[in-house]
């Protein structure tokens, strides 16, 4: 009976050490983002006269950098997320942790790492994501929505399949 009691206490102690929420995600990571987006003209244009495409499916160039996650309101599962893109911008957003899931709040990017970006005169992209923790790795499904333009022609941007993987440093 004494032995059963000790096994039960040890089991409960180990179970209570399991991290979840903010404490699971806090830390420094290296990340890489890749995937494919769809860029489609909004409205109707005569693409033959303008010599521009009506739609494109474009692979994102690999985007790499450092990711830092720290608590802002631990009891509510709120975090601050800082993404420092290599040779690019620093992006600060917030997120909410629930169990082994991290929801990134929407943030803006004005640069899109695509091979055809020189065609476009401007970008306005809203990005958000949902990540799942696996050991020391977070796998995010990212959502890209926004607009781009070539001269006076506006395009709509949306993701087809964009992933970001972050490895704990």
C-alpha angles and dihedrals in degrees: 000000000000090000092051090051092052092048090051093050092047091049092050091047092053092046092052091054092062109114122227137158118013096351090056093055105035113114148062123303141177113226142194126193126196139150144103133292134192120229114192133175114252110228126349128316136165099246092183092061094042095041093222129120121260092213140003136192104208133186114227115236111243108276114201136179148113125302124199124190122189134166120262100168106007097183091054094044093246121151139177113232121200119190115191107192115209107251089358148070131322110234123197120193139149132244144188124230122207117171106310095340127096120194113201116212117234115278133179129243123185095189126066119197098223130131092236096050091112088068091063125075095202144007132200111180131175113204130191134159150185120222135194122205117231112179102302096342131087118205112200128196102211128206119209119189129162150085140290131181141208105199106306095343115101123209130196118226125205134159123254097183121342123167132183119195119195122192120200111245 
